[in-house]
Amino acid sequence: MVSTSIENQNYGRGRFPTSRKWLPALERSRALEWGQSESDAVDQAMAVFQKELLDSPQALKCLTDNGISRAAIGHFGLGYAVRAASKGIPSGETYEGAKLRGRLQDVGILRMSGCVHFSGSIVAPVRSESGKIVDIYGRKIGFKLKHGTAYHTSIYDPPQGIFNLPALFGQHQVVLCGDLFDALSFWSGGVQNITTMVGPRGFTDLHLEVFEAIGIKEVVIALPAGREDAKTARTIAQALDTVGIHCTKTVLPREVDNAELLADLVRNGPLVWQDAGDMQRDLPQ
């Protein structure tokens, strides 16, 4: 059985395959090895980030402007990591503070300089079925970033876990977004069987394994309409085809406050060609 980063759960429908043809599109995930002390430290850091978000009019406005509701902020425990957010963590001059900061550096949330890895990002915890945080996804909200700065970040590379995993159990369909904000906008608009990648390269073999194991039959790929995004959608669809999962594609509209419109887009999205021989067919010119 394939070892996953979600506490090696048995999802009740089938089992993870012991072998699969290698697909170049997929990145191999590695298992997490956090102990209880590291998990407690991550929980403390997220509490600091959550307070920073509620105290930041700029960050709250950014979420509102992207169609993300206060209900989504509370439900997913969103936070905001600023460069000075580490000041909310006990000082390293005390024993307890030094121990906590050391654990956060080991995990990857704090850098050796003391700055936050997710500085300038809205952050969302990624939880296992039991509620344990297994990774954090960050999405930058600034526009004047240094060249080469990543908009999408996580603690691990490739990212670990499946965002919004508990809501996917019992579903036959899931909406797979390429951006954390898009996923939160869908959820805020009433389409709650959502998950997200961490940017366009964030689809991993773990998505494939978990979707298959929990009985997902259809994936709606929600990416922008550009040529590169169309290629990404085809590649993901090709991978999902190997485990018999049907794929369609949709694009998140600018206005996301119409739940009926969102539901219709999800239900009636066009089919994504899944055969490897069709990967270049009908791509936008």
VEXTOR-404758 format. One record per residue: residue number from 1; x, y, z of N, C-alpha, C in turn. Coordinates in steps of 0.02 Angstrom, whole numbers, always signed. Layout:
BEGIN
- seq/n.x/n.y/n.z/ca.x/ca.y/ca.z/c.x/c.y/c.z
- NUM/X/Y/Z/X/Y/Z/X/Y/Z
...
// end
This chain:
BEGIN
- seq/n.x/n.y/n.z/ca.x/ca.y/ca.z/c.x/c.y/c.z
- 1/+42/-60/+0/+0/+0/+0/+44/+62/+0
- 2/+26/+111/-40/+65/+172/-45/+59/+212/+19
- 3/+114/+235/+46/+114/+276/+105/+99/+348/+86
- 4/+51/+379/+119/+33/+448/+105/+47/+492/+165
- 5/+39/+558/+154/+52/+605/+208/-9/+619/+250
- 6/-63/+582/+239/-124/+596/+277/-133/+540/+329
- 7/-81/+529/+367/-83/+483/+424/-101/+412/+403
- 8/-86/+394/+340/-97/+326/+315/-168/+302/+330
- 9/-217/+346/+318/-286/+329/+332/-311/+276/+283
- 10/-356/+233/+306/-393/+188/+261/-459/+222/+245
- 11/-469/+241/+184/-526/+283/+167/-591/+243/+154
- 12/-587/+178/+159/-649/+140/+159/-674/+118/+91
- 13/-646/+146/+37/-669/+125/-29/-607/+102/-68
- 14/-599/+37/-73/-541/+13/-109/-478/+24/-69
- 15/-422/+25/-106/-358/+35/-74/-312/+70/-122
- 16/-260/+100/-95/-213/+133/-139/-179/+79/-182
- 17/-170/+91/-247/-137/+41/-290/-64/+34/-270
- 18/-38/-27/-278/+32/-40/-260/+79/-20/-316
- 19/+53/-10/-375/+95/+11/-430/+53/+51/-480
- 20/+86/+97/-516/+52/+137/-566/+103/+160/-616
- 21/+83/+163/-679/+128/+189/-731/+148/+260/-712
- 22/+213/+274/-716/+237/+340/-699/+211/+392/-748
- 23/+186/+447/-721/+161/+502/-762/+205/+562/-749
- 24/+237/+590/-800/+282/+647/-790/+249/+707/-758
- 25/+182/+712/-765/+147/+771/-738/+147/+772/-662
- 26/+158/+715/-631/+148/+710/-559/+213/+716/-521
- 27/+208/+747/-462/+266/+752/-418/+256/+703/-360
- 28/+309/+671/-338/+305/+622/-284/+304/+657/-217
- 29/+254/+643/-176/+250/+671/-109/+288/+627/-60
- 30/+316/+658/-9/+350/+619/+43/+311/+624/+108
- 31/+315/+572/+148/+275/+570/+210/+302/+620/+261
- 32/+257/+648/+300/+276/+694/+353/+297/+655/+415
- 33/+339/+687/+455/+362/+654/+516/+358/+702/+575
- 34/+305/+744/+577/+297/+789/+633/+277/+750/+696
- 35/+309/+767/+751/+288/+741/+816/+236/+788/+846
- 36/+213/+771/+906/+162/+812/+938/+187/+882/+953
- 37/+252/+888/+972/+279/+953/+988/+281/+998/+927
- 38/+298/+970/+868/+298/+1010/+806/+227/+1030/+787
- 39/+180/+984/+795/+110/+999/+780/+84/+1055/+825
- 40/+101/+1052/+889/+79/+1105/+935/+109/+1172/+915
- 41/+172/+1172/+893/+205/+1234/+872/+171/+1263/+810
- 42/+152/+1220/+763/+117/+1243/+702/+49/+1273/+721
- 43/+14/+1241/+768/-51/+1268/+790/-42/+1338/+821
- 44/+12/+1347/+860/+24/+1412/+890/+39/+1465/+838
- 45/+77/+1446/+787/+93/+1493/+733/+30/+1513/+695
- 46/-14/+1465/+681/-75/+1481/+645/-120/+1527/+687
- 47/-120/+1519/+753/-159/+1564/+795/-133/+1636/+789
- 48/-67/+1644/+784/-38/+1711/+774/-60/+1739/+707
- 49/-57/+1698/+654/-76/+1721/+587/-150/+1739/+584
- 50/-192/+1701/+619/-264/+1716/+619/-278/+1783/+651
- 51/-243/+1798/+705/-252/+1863/+738/-228/+1919/+692
- 52/-172/+1908/+657/-147/+1959/+611/-198/+1974/+556
- 53/-232/+1923/+532/-282/+1934/+480/-339/+1977/+505
- 54/-365/+1960/+563/-422/+1997/+590/-403/+2069/+607
- 55/-339/+2081/+618/-316/+2149/+635/-293/+2188/+573
- 56/-299/+2158/+513/-273/+2190/+452/-330/+2209/+405
- 57/-350/+2272/+402/-402/+2294/+354/-381/+2279/+282
- 58/-317/+2286/+266/-293/+2274/+198/-304/+2201/+178
- 59/-285/+2155/+221/-292/+2085/+205/-366/+2065/+201
- 60/-407/+2090/+247/-478/+2074/+245/-511/+2102/+182
- 61/-490/+2162/+160/-518/+2191/+99/-498/+2150/+38
- 62/-436/+2125/+38/-413/+2083/-18/-457/+2021/-24
- 63/-474/+1990/+32/-516/+1931/+30/-586/+1949/+6
- 64/-614/+2003/+32/-681/+2024/+10/-682/+2039/-64
- 65/-631/+2074/-89/-627/+2091/-160/-623/+2029/-204
- 66/-599/+1974/-176/-595/+1911/-213/-655/+1865/-201
- 67/-708/+1893/-171/-769/+1855/-161/-765/+1804/-106
- 68/-720/+1815/-58/-711/+1767/-3/-746/+1794/+59
- 69/-791/+1755/+87/-835/+1777/+141/-802/+1771/+209
- 70/-830/+1806/+258/-808/+1798/+328/-820/+1727/+352
- 71/-873/+1696/+326/-887/+1627/+345/-829/+1581/+324
- 72/-801/+1594/+264/-745/+1553/+240/-683/+1565/+283
- 73/-673/+1628/+303/-615/+1644/+346/-618/+1603/+410
- 74/-677/+1601/+441/-684/+1564/+503/-682/+1489/+493
- 75/-716/+1465/+441/-721/+1393/+429/-653/+1361/+417
- 76/-611/+1394/+377/-546/+1366/+359/-490/+1390/+404
- 77/-505/+1436/+451/-454/+1460/+496/-399/+1498/+461
- 78/-418/+1542/+413/-369/+1579/+374/-329/+1627/+418
- 79/-269/+1643/+396/-227/+1690/+431/-191/+1735/+382
- 80/-152/+1780/+409/-112/+1826/+369/-43/+1829/+399
- 81/+7/+1812/+360/+76/+1811/+384/+113/+1872/+358
- 82/+132/+1916/+403/+172/+1974/+384/+243/+1964/+411
- 83/+288/+2004/+385/+358/+1996/+404/+367/+2000/+480
- 84/+327/+2044/+511/+333/+2053/+583/+289/+2006/+624
- 85/+255/+1959/+589/+209/+1914/+626/+246/+1873/+678
- 86/+311/+1862/+665/+349/+1822/+714/+354/+1857/+781
- 87/+339/+1924/+782/+339/+1959/+847/+282/+1935/+892
- 88/+232/+1904/+861/+178/+1876/+901/+196/+1810/+933
- 89/+253/+1783/+914/+278/+1721/+943/+325/+1739/+1000
- 90/+323/+1704/+1056/+365/+1721/+1113/+438/+1733/+1095
- 91/+468/+1779/+1129/+537/+1798/+1115/+585/+1740/+1123
- 92/+635/+1738/+1078/+685/+1686/+1082/+732/+1695/+1141
- 93/+724/+1750/+1178/+767/+1761/+1236/+743/+1722/+1296
- 94/+682/+1694/+1292/+657/+1651/+1346/+666/+1578/+1326
- 95/+666/+1534/+1375/+675/+1463/+1361/+618/+1437/+1317
- 96/+555/+1451/+1339/+498/+1426/+1301/+496/+1457/+1231
- 97/+511/+1522/+1226/+511/+1554/+1161/+563/+1526/+1114
- 98/+623/+1514/+1141/+677/+1486/+1100/+660/+1416/+1076
- 99/+628/+1377/+1120/+609/+1309/+1101/+556/+1309/+1047
- 100/+506/+1354/+1054/+453/+1359/+1004/+481/+1382/+937
- 101/+522/+1434/+938/+551/+1460/+876/+595/+1407/+842
- 102/+630/+1368/+882/+671/+1315/+854/+629/+1263/+818
- 103/+572/+1246/+848/+528/+1197/+815/+499/+1225/+751
- 104/+480/+1289/+752/+452/+1320/+692/+505/+1327/+637
- 105/+568/+1335/+656/+621/+1335/+606/+631/+1265/+577
- 106/+626/+1214/+620/+633/+1145/+596/+577/+1128/+547
- 107/+517/+1151/+563/+460/+1137/+520/+465/+1176/+454
- 108/+490/+1237/+457/+497/+1278/+398/+454/+1340/+397
- 109/+418/+1354/+451/+376/+1414/+455/+418/+1476/+468
- 110/+469/+1469/+510/+516/+1524/+523/+582/+1509/+488
- 111/+612/+1560/+460/+679/+1553/+432/+731/+1567/+487
- 112/+792/+1551/+471/+845/+1561/+521/+851/+1634/+541
- 113/+832/+1679/+497/+834/+1751/+512/+780/+1772/+561
- 114/+731/+1728/+572/+674/+1744/+614/+614/+1769/+576
- 115/+622/+1780/+509/+566/+1803/+467/+520/+1744/+451
- 116/+459/+1760/+435/+409/+1708/+420/+415/+1686/+347
- 117/+415/+1622/+335/+419/+1594/+267/+363/+1621/+223
- 118/+304/+1632/+251/+245/+1652/+213/+234/+1727/+212
- 119/+285/+1766/+226/+277/+1838/+233/+239/+1868/+174
- 120/+186/+1908/+190/+145/+1940/+139/+92/+1896/+109
- 121/+77/+1840/+141/+29/+1792/+114/-31/+1781/+159
- 122/-89/+1769/+126/-145/+1738/+161/-128/+1665/+168
- 123/-136/+1637/+227/-117/+1568/+239/-178/+1527/+260
- 124/-178/+1464/+237/-233/+1418/+254/-204/+1352/+276
- 125/-224/+1327/+334/-199/+1261/+355/-229/+1205/+313
- 126/-189/+1156/+298/-213/+1096/+262/-215/+1040/+313
- 127/-274/+1012/+322/-284/+964/+377/-298/+894/+351
- 128/-279/+845/+392/-296/+776/+378/-368/+763/+398
- 129/-391/+703/+387/-460/+684/+405/-472/+694/+480
- 130/-422/+684/+521/-430/+690/+593/-424/+762/+617
- 131/-408/+809/+572/-402/+879/+590/-332/+903/+604
- 132/-282/+860/+598/-213/+879/+610/-186/+918/+550
- 133/-152/+974/+564/-121/+1013/+510/-62/+974/+481
- 134/-62/+964/+415/-7/+928/+382/+34/+973/+336
- 135/+8/+1033/+322/+45/+1081/+281/+8/+1148/+287
- 136/+38/+1201/+263/+5/+1266/+259/+14/+1292/+188
- 137/-40/+1316/+158/-37/+1346/+92/-38/+1422/+100
- 138/+6/+1456/+64/+8/+1529/+66/-3/+1558/-3
- 139/-37/+1615/-6/-50/+1650/-69/-35/+1724/-58
- 140/+17/+1749/-93/+37/+1819/-86/-20/+1865/-106
- 141/-25/+1922/-71/-77/+1970/-89/-48/+2036/-114
- 142/+18/+2043/-115/+48/+2104/-141/+57/+2101/-217
- 143/+63/+2157/-249/+73/+2160/-321/+144/+2183/-339
- 144/+177/+2220/-295/+244/+2244/-308/+294/+2197/-275
- 145/+302/+2138/-305/+346/+2088/-277/+411/+2086/-317
- 146/+464/+2064/-285/+527/+2057/-319/+521/+2004/-374
- 147/+559/+2014/-427/+558/+1966/-482/+576/+1897/-457
- 148/+535/+1848/-476/+548/+1779/-456/+513/+1758/-392
- 149/+480/+1805/-358/+444/+1788/-296/+383/+1745/-312
- 150/+375/+1691/-276/+320/+1645/-290/+256/+1672/-257
- 151/+201/+1672/-296/+136/+1691/-269/+107/+1635/-226
- 152/+125/+1573/-243/+96/+1514/-209/+152/+1479/-171
- 153/+142/+1468/-106/+194/+1436/-65/+163/+1384/-19
- 154/+204/+1340/+5/+184/+1291/+56/+245/+1276/+98
- 155/+235/+1240/+153/+292/+1221/+194/+335/+1171/+156
- 156/+302/+1124/+124/+337/+1069/+90/+336/+1079/+14
- 157/+386/+1053/-19/+390/+1054/-91/+410/+985/-115
- 158/+364/+949/-147/+295/+969/-165/+250/+973/-105
- 159/+193/+1009/-112/+147/+1018/-57/+120/+951/-30
- 160/+101/+952/+33/+73/+893/+66/-2/+901/+77
- 161/-36/+846/+84/-106/+847/+104/-153/+869/+49
- 162/-218/+866/+64/-271/+886/+19/-313/+939/+53
- 163/-315/+999/+26/-353/+1053/+56/-427/+1036/+57
- 164/-460/+1049/+115/-532/+1037/+123/-549/+963/+119
- 165/-503/+921/+138/-512/+848/+132/-576/+823/+166
- 166/-591/+843/+229/-651/+814/+262/-715/+824/+223
- 167/-720/+879/+184/-782/+893/+147/-788/+851/+84
- 168/-736/+815/+65/-737/+776/+3/-763/+705/+13
- 169/-764/+682/+75/-788/+614/+88/-863/+611/+73
- 170/-882/+558/+38/-953/+549/+20/-973/+586/-43
- 171/-927/+623/-74/-941/+659/-136/-923/+616/-196
- 172/-959/+625/-251/-938/+592/-313/-902/+640/-359
- 173/-906/+706/-343/-876/+757/-385/-837/+806/-341
- 174/-781/+831/-368/-742/+881/-332/-720/+935/-382
- 175/-720/+998/-360/-695/+1053/-400/-622/+1065/-380
- 176/-577/+1057/-427/-505/+1064/-415/-482/+1131/-442
- 177/-462/+1177/-398/-439/+1244/-417/-363/+1247/-417
- 178/-337/+1295/-454/-265/+1304/-456/-241/+1358/-409
- 179/-287/+1393/-377/-271/+1450/-334/-313/+1446/-271
- 180/-283/+1458/-214/-318/+1457/-150/-378/+1504/-151
- 181/-369/+1565/-179/-423/+1614/-180/-482/+1589/-221
- 182/-469/+1556/-277/-525/+1530/-317/-564/+1478/-278
- 183/-529/+1434/-244/-563/+1382/-205/-606/+1414/-150
- 184/-579/+1464/-116/-617/+1497/-63/-676/+1536/-91
- 185/-669/+1563/-152/-725/+1598/-184/-781/+1550/-202
- 186/-764/+1491/-229/-815/+1441/-243/-851/+1422/-179
- 187/-812/+1410/-126/-843/+1390/-62/-890/+1445/-38
- 188/-868/+1507/-42/-909/+1563/-19/-972/+1570/-61
- 189/-969/+1550/-125/-1026/+1554/-169/-1073/+1495/-165
- 190/-1059/+1448/-122/-1105/+1392/-111/-1083/+1326/-140
- 191/-1027/+1325/-177/-1000/+1262/-204/-944/+1241/-157
- 192/-958/+1194/-114/-913/+1180/-58/-874/+1115/-64
- 193/-887/+1077/-117/-847/+1016/-129/-785/+1034/-170
- 194/-743/+1078/-140/-686/+1106/-175/-621/+1085/-142
- 195/-568/+1088/-182/-500/+1083/-156/-457/+1125/-202
- 196/-393/+1131/-185/-350/+1172/-226/-280/+1144/-229
- 197/-246/+1161/-284/-175/+1150/-289/-140/+1212/-261
- 198/-74/+1209/-256/-36/+1267/-235/-5/+1296/-299
- 199/-45/+1333/-337/-21/+1358/-401/-24/+1302/-453
- 200/-7/+1318/-515/-16/+1271/-571/+26/+1208/-567
- 201/+79/+1207/-525/+121/+1147/-521/+105/+1106/-459
- 202/+51/+1121/-426/+38/+1090/-361/-2/+1027/-362
- 203/-17/+998/-421/-53/+935/-423/-3/+878/-414
- 204/-14/+837/-362/+34/+784/-346/+1/+716/-351
- 205/+42/+665/-345/+15/+597/-345/-33/+585/-288
- 206/-27/+625/-233/-72/+616/-176/-144/+634/-195
- 207/-154/+686/-236/-221/+701/-260/-250/+640/-296
- 208/-210/+611/-340/-232/+554/-379/-252/+496/-334
- 209/-210/+481/-285/-222/+425/-240/-284/+435/-197
- 210/-290/+495/-169/-346/+508/-123/-412/+511/-162
- 211/-413/+545/-220/-475/+548/-259/-500/+478/-276
- 212/-453/+435/-295/-472/+366/-312/-496/+329/-250
- 213/-460/+337/-195/-475/+299/-135/-542/+317/-104
- 214/-562/+380/-107/-625/+400/-74/-684/+398/-123
- 215/-672/+375/-185/-727/+363/-231/-749/+422/-273
- 216/-705/+471/-285/-722/+527/-329/-728/+501/-400
- 217/-783/+519/-434/-796/+497/-502/-784/+551/-555
- 218/-789/+614/-534/-781/+669/-581/-743/+727/-548
- 219/-696/+756/-585/-659/+814/-562/-673/+871/-610
- 220/-696/+928/-583/-705/+989/-622/-643/+1031/-611
- 221/-603/+1039/-664/-541/+1076/-659/-556/+1150/-670
- 222/-545/+1191/-619/-561/+1262/-622/-496/+1302/-627
- 223/-477/+1317/-689/-417/+1356/-704/-434/+1413/-751
- 224/-392/+1464/-755/-405/+1518/-803/-406/+1492/-875
- 225/-421/+1537/-922/-434/+1517/-991/-372/+1520/-1036
- 226/-312/+1534/-1010/-253/+1541/-1051/-227/+1476/-1078
- 227/-181/+1481/-1126/-154/+1422/-1159/-116/+1377/-1110
- 228/-74/+1407/-1068/-36/+1366/-1021/-82/+1331/-971
- 229/-134/+1366/-950/-181/+1334/-903/-220/+1278/-937
- 230/-234/+1286/-1002/-267/+1232/-1039/-221/+1171/-1043
- 231/-157/+1182/-1053/-110/+1126/-1054/-108/+1092/-985
- 232/-107/+1132/-932/-107/+1104/-865/-168/+1062/-853
- 233/-227/+1087/-874/-289/+1049/-866/-287/+983/-903
- 234/-259/+984/-964/-255/+922/-1002/-209/+872/-968
- 235/-153/+896/-941/-106/+851/-909/-136/+819/-846
- 236/-172/+860/-807/-206/+833/-748/-259/+782/-769
- 237/-296/+799/-821/-349/+754/-845/-319/+687/-868
- 238/-262/+691/-900/-228/+630/-922/-211/+586/-863
- 239/-185/+617/-810/-167/+579/-750/-229/+548/-718
- 240/-282/+586/-712/-343/+560/-681/-376/+506/-723
- 241/-365/+508/-788/-392/+457/-832/-365/+388/-816
- 242/-304/+385/-790/-273/+321/-774/-310/+284/-719
- 243/-348/+321/-678/-387/+288/-625/-462/+294/-638
- 244/-480/+310/-700/-550/+310/-719/-591/+367/-694
- 245/-560/+425/-682/-597/+484/-658/-610/+531/-716
- 246/-673/+547/-727/-696/+591/-781/-679/+663/-764
- 247/-660/+703/-815/-641/+773/-803/-678/+821/-848
- 248/-701/+876/-820/-726/+933/-858/-688/+995/-835
- 249/-699/+1052/-868/-662/+1113/-851/-711/+1171/-847
- 250/-697/+1217/-801/-735/+1278/-795/-689/+1335/-776
- 251/-712/+1395/-782/-675/+1455/-763/-715/+1494/-712
- 252/-685/+1513/-658/-720/+1551/-606/-738/+1620/-633
- 253/-801/+1640/-631/-821/+1706/-655/-798/+1761/-607
- 254/-799/+1823/-631/-779/+1879/-588/-827/+1887/-530
- 255/-892/+1880/-543/-941/+1886/-489/-958/+1817/-463
- 256/-948/+1806/-399/-957/+1738/-372/-1014/+1736/-320
- 257/-1057/+1788/-321/-1110/+1789/-271/-1174/+1757/-295
- 258/-1172/+1728/-355/-1231/+1695/-382/-1220/+1620/-377
- 259/-1249/+1590/-326/-1239/+1518/-313/-1266/+1475/-370
- 260/-1322/+1495/-400/-1351/+1456/-454/-1305/+1456/-515
- 261/-1274/+1514/-530/-1228/+1518/-586/-1168/+1473/-575
- 262/-1140/+1475/-515/-1082/+1433/-500/-1100/+1359/-507
- 263/-1157/+1340/-479/-1177/+1270/-483/-1186/+1248/-556
- 264/-1213/+1293/-598/-1223/+1276/-668/-1156/+1269/-704
- 265/-1109/+1312/-689/-1043/+1307/-719/-1010/+1240/-701
- 266/-1018/+1220/-639/-988/+1157/-617/-1022/+1097/-651
- 267/-1089/+1100/-657/-1125/+1044/-686/-1113/+1037/-761
- 268/-1105/+1092/-796/-1106/+1091/-869/-1041/+1112/-901
- 269/-986/+1104/-867/-921/+1121/-896/-904/+1074/-954
- 270/-865/+1098/-1003/-847/+1056/-1060/-799/+1001/-1040
- 271/-802/+946/-1076/-758/+889/-1064/-686/+908/-1079
- 272/-639/+886/-1037/-568/+894/-1051/-544/+830/-1085
- 273/-512/+838/-1143/-484/+779/-1177/-435/+745/-1130
- 274/-443/+680/-1120/-402/+645/-1072/-353/+595/-1104
- 275/-364/+578/-1167/-320/+532/-1201/-253/+566/-1214
- 276/-198/+532/-1200/-132/+563/-1209/-121/+586/-1281
- 277/-152/+552/-1329/-144/+570/-1399/-180/+634/-1417
- 278/-225/+656/-1374/-265/+717/-1388/-240/+776/-1348
- 279/-182/+772/-1318/-159/+825/-1273/-152/+893/-1307
- 280/-138/+893/-1372/-128/+956/-1407/-190/+979/-1446
- 281/-244/+942/-1443/-303/+958/-1482/-343/+1016/-1450
- 282/-365/+1060/-1493/-410/+1114/-1473/-381/+1162/-1420
- 283/-315/+1166/-1414/-287/+1214/-1367/-297/+1285/-1393
- 284/-308/+1335/-1350/-316/+1404/-1373/-255/+1427/-1412
- 285/-266/+1463/-1465/-211/+1488/-1507/-189/+1557/-1483
// end
